Structures are given as structure tokens and as C-alpha cells.
Amino acid sequence: MPQGPGRPARTARVAAVLLAAVLSLAAAPATAAEDTSPAAPSGSRAPAVPLRVATYNIHAGAGEDQVFDLDRTAAALRDLRADVIGLQEVDVHWGERSDFTDEARALAEKLRMRVFFAPIYDLDPAAEGGERRQYGVAVLSRHPVLHAENHEITRLSTQTPGLSTQTPDPVPAPAPGFAEIVIRVKGVRTHVYSTHLDYRADPSIRAAQVDDMLGILADDRGPSVLVGDFNAETSAPELAPLWHTLRDAAPDAGLTYPAIAPQKRIDLITVSDGVTVTGARTHVTDASDHRPVVADLRLPRRGR
């Protein structure tokens, strides 16, 4: 639920094409995610394309018991049998709490998926010669990634990098950590986003973040899927603008936070017009302090 400490090392736009940063691993055995079907005959109405998506705030690999166990995280993800998964609270060489592990790469290897990691915070190494300390969101995919981008949205940083002291009078400013990948699913070019919105009781930063995300999604052509930890329920006023453009894909899937005896549904899967939802569920697991959500979608052959 809360986002990690630190502030961005820079606030300049991080929006270059980052295919080189996408880790391409050996593809998993052919599944519904793999484009192995022949093209539809000319003049026929092509069927919609299935895609299973999920979202999971992994709590930096620690369960409700606060024990770091990335194998347990990977097992929970594997159980979802999803084609694309948005992740939040992902550590990459961040610190002792996650054994300085590159969680994005490690999970991709365990699941035999591709991954794009979008840091929110990017700090100097803990020791000279070490790896940079990063924390953010990620997207795992069984499909080849055509394009990947780390967009900026408004954030309010209240921590001094590497320290627990509060930054006095923080000011909202653009910062990275809104991940987008573009994949082609049986010929359908599809945008998938992973986000983690502000956790504070004051909704003003989340409202700004919603506006920023909608501005980015406005450039899309074709189906779009936005998933993440919104730190607000769907009825929250600050999320209202989303529902003019997107649809809640899992309204009856169940509560997500906390993982044990959940009281809120703040982990959401949302989809653009034309995307059909054929099923959705919340997966019961204590591998994080959140529960993951998975939805079965059907993508229209023709983009909007």
C-alpha cells in the first residue's frame, strides 16, 4: 500500500523507447498467450483475442508475516496463469529488506516471462562499486514487447534519499514510475500499464495522478489495460474521471487489502472501450500484504 522511501534522482521526463531494458527470456511452452493461430479468412469476422491479465502489489517480496521470500511471491504469480502481470512495490538492489535482489529480473527468470521495470526512485549505491538502488513498478509479459516506456506522473516525495528524515515542505512534481508496454496479441496491438498511486489520506495527489495517466492514455490506439495499486476504492471521487474512459474489469472479484481479512478493494484492473471481460477473481494468498487480482479479457480485432 505505501510507496517506498526516497525521492527521484531526477525529475526530467523519462520517456525514451526502452526496448533494450526489457529482459527477453526463453518463451514458456505454447499457451493461449502465444500467437500460433492462423489468420482469419479474408472477409470473415475475426474472433476476439483472449488475454489474461493480473495485478499484484508484491510488498517487495515480503508476505503478511514480513518474511522476505521471493520464491513464495513467484509461486503466487505462477498460480495466476496470467499472460501479462502488473507489479507494484518492486525492489531492484534496493536494500537489506530484499537482500539487494533485482526482483524484476529474478521473477521474470522464475516465471520464464519478459519484464519491463520502471523505477520510481533511483538512488546511489549503498556501497562504492555497488548497483544503483531502485524501487518502482514492473510489467511481466509472455508476449514480445514492442515498446516500453517509463512515464512521469505527479508525485509528492516526503523523504530524503537514503534517510528516514522528512523533506520539509515537499512540492508535487513530475516523477517517473508509470510503466507502459505495448504488446501484439494475435495481431492486436495492446497497451498495458502498471501504476502505484499515492497512499496518503489527502486525495489531491491521486487526483493529479489520474489526470496525468488519462493524458498519457489519450494517445493510445487500440485496446488499453491499466492495472495497479490505486490506494483508493473505485467510488473515491479522485478516481471518478477514470470511468469516463475506462471500465472496472473486476467489480465483483473481492477485496484485496490487507491480504488476511481484507477490508478494501484498492488493487484494480481497468480496460478501455471494446474490451470484453469474461471473468475476474481475487486470488487468496498471504505472499504479500495485498491479494492479486486476475481477469480474463477478450480484445477486439479492430482498434478503437
N, C-alpha and C positions, 0 to 999 in steps of 0.2 A: 504493500500500500504506500508507505512513504518512499520517497526517492532518496538516493544515497547522498552522502555529504560531498561538498566540493562545489566549485563553480567552473564554467567552461574556461579552457586555456585561451580560447579566442572566441569572439562573437561575430567574426566575419562569416559570410554565407558559406556553408559547406554544401555545395550542390553540384559538384563535378560528377561526371559519369564515373562510377567506381567499380566497373566490372572486374578490374584486377584485384579488388579487395574481396570479391566474392569467392569463397572457397568451394571449388568444384571437386567433389569426391566421386568415387565409383558409384554408379547408379545402383539403387536397390533393384532386386528382381522385378520384372514387369508387373505392374499393378494397374489399378484404374487410373493412376496418375500418369502413366506413360502413354505417349501418343503413338499407339501401334495400330489404330483403326484406319481403314481405308477412307478416302474422301467420299462424300455422298455423291450419288449420280447427278449429273448436270440436270438442273430443272426440278430436282426433288427438294422437299423441305427437310433440311438437315436437323437432326435431333439436337436438343440441348446437351451441353457438355457437363458431366459431373465433376465436382471438385469438393473435397472435404477440407475444411479449414478449422483451425483451432487458435485459441489464445491462452497464454499461461504466464502469470507473474511467478517466476521461479524463486524469488526471495534469495537470490544469489546462491542457490543450491542448498539452502538450509530448510529443513522441514519445520513443522509446528513444534517439534522437540528442540529446535535451534541447533541441530546437529548437521554439519555440512556433509552431504552425501550425494555427489553428482550422479552416481550410478542409480540411486533411487529416483532422482529427477529424470534421468534418461528412461527409466522403466515406466514412469508415469506418462511421459511423452509417447513412448512406443505404444502404450495401450490405446492411445487415441486413434492410431492408424490414419493419421491425417496426411494430406498431400502438402499442405502449407501450414506453418505454425508461427504466429507472432509471439515473441518472448519479451518480457519486461524484467527489470532488475537483474541484468546480466553483468557479471564481473569479468573483466579481462585483465589479468595480472594486478587486480585491484589491491589485495591485501591479505592479511593472515586469515580473515574470516572465511576465505575461499581458497586458502593455500596458494595464493597468487596464480591460480589456474586461469588459462584462457578458456572460459566456459563456452563461448560461442563455438570455437573450433572443436573443443572436446565433445560437446553434444552432437555436433554435425558428424564427427567421426563415429561416435557410438551408434547413431541412427542412420548412418550412410545417406546423409542428406547434404545439400548445399546450404551455405549460410551467408547472410549479409549482416554484419554488425554495425550499428550506428551509435557511436558514443555520445552521451550527453556531457560527461565530464572526461577530460583528458589531462592528466596531471603528470608531473615529472616522476621519474622512477623513485622508488623508496630508497634505493642504494645506487651509488655510482656504477654505471655499466649495466643496470637492470632494464627491464622492459617498462614502457610507459604504463601508468596506472589508468585504466579506463573503466567506465561504467555506463550502461545505456540499455538500448533495446536491440532486438535482432529479429530476423525472419529466416526460418528454415524452409527449404523447398525441395521437393522431389523433381521439380521441373527445372530445366535450364533457365538461368536468369539472363534476360535480355538487357536489362538496365537496372541499376541500383543507385539510390541517391539518399543522402543524409540531409534532410531539410531542416531549416531552422523554424522554430515557433517561439512564442513568448515564454520566458521562464523568469522566476524570481529566485535568485540564489541567495541563501542566507548563511552560507558557511565560507570560511576562509580555507582555500585549498590545503589539504593535509592536516588541518587543525579542527578542533571542535568548537572554536570560538565563533560567535555570531558576527557576521558582517553588519556594521551599523548602517541603518537606512538603506536597505537594498532597493534597487530600482528595477522594475520589469524591463527586460531587454531580450532581443532575439538570441537564441542559442540553439545548437544542434540537438539531434536526438529524436527526430521524427522520420522513421525508416520507410522507404518505399522500394519495392522491387516490381519489375514488370516481367511477367512470365507469359509463355504461349501454351495454352492448354488445348490440345487437339485443334489447333488453328485459331483459337480465340485469344487475342492479346488481352491480358488481365492485369490490373494494378492491385497490389496488396500492400497495405500499410500497417505498421505496428507503432502504437503510441503509448505514452505513460503521462497522464495529466497530473497537474499539481494536486497535492494531498491536503492542502490547508482548508480550514473551515470556510474562510473567505473565498467566495466563488469567482472573484473578479479575474484571477489569473486563468482559471479554467475557461471562463468566457472568452478571454482573449485568445487562448489556445484553440478553442473551437473555431473562431473566426479565421485564424491563421490556417488551420487544417482545411477548412472549406475553400479557402482561396487557392490552396495547392491542388485540391481535388478538382477544382473547376477546370483545370487544364486537361483533365483525363478524356480519352476517347475509348470507349469500350467499358466492360464491367469493372467495377471497383469494389474492393473489400477493405474495410477499415476495422481493425481489431485492437484491443488493448485494455489496460487498466485505466479506467476513466476517473476513478476516485469520486464518482458520483453515480447515483442511480438514474435511470432513464427519465424519470419525472422531474429531475432537477432543472430549474429554469435556465441555467447556463448551458445545458445540452440541447435546449429546445430548437435552436437553429439547425442542428444536425438533421432533424426529422423532416425538414423541407427538401433535403437532398438524398438522405439515406434512410434505411429501414432497419429496425431492430430485428436481427435474424433469430434470436433465441429468447423471446419474451417469457416462455413457459419452461425454460430449461432448468431453473432452480437457482438458489442463492449461491454466491461464490466466496464471500469473505465474512469472517475468518473460515479457514478450511474445516475446522471442527466446530460444529454447531453454527453454521453461517447465518448471518443476520442481514446481509445486504447483497444486492446483485450489482457489482461495480465493474466486473470484467465482461466486456461486451464484444459481440460480433455484429457489424453493421454492413449492409450491402446497398448497392445502387439500384436504380430502377431497372427492371428487366431480369434481375437475378431471382431465381425461384429457390425458396428454402423448402427442402423435403423432410428435414428433421434436425433436431438440435438437442443437446443434453449437456448437463454439468457432470464432470467425472469426479467421483468421490475418491480422494487421496489426501494424505497428510504430508506429501513430499514437499510442500511449500505452505505458507500461511494463506494462500489463495487456492481455490479449486480451478482447474482448467475448464474451458468451455469448447465444445466441438459442434460444428454444424455441417450438414450435407447440403450442398448447393448445386444448382444446375444453371450453367452460364448460357446466355443466348448466343446463337451463332453470329447474329448481326449485332455490331456495336451500336450504342445509342447515339 
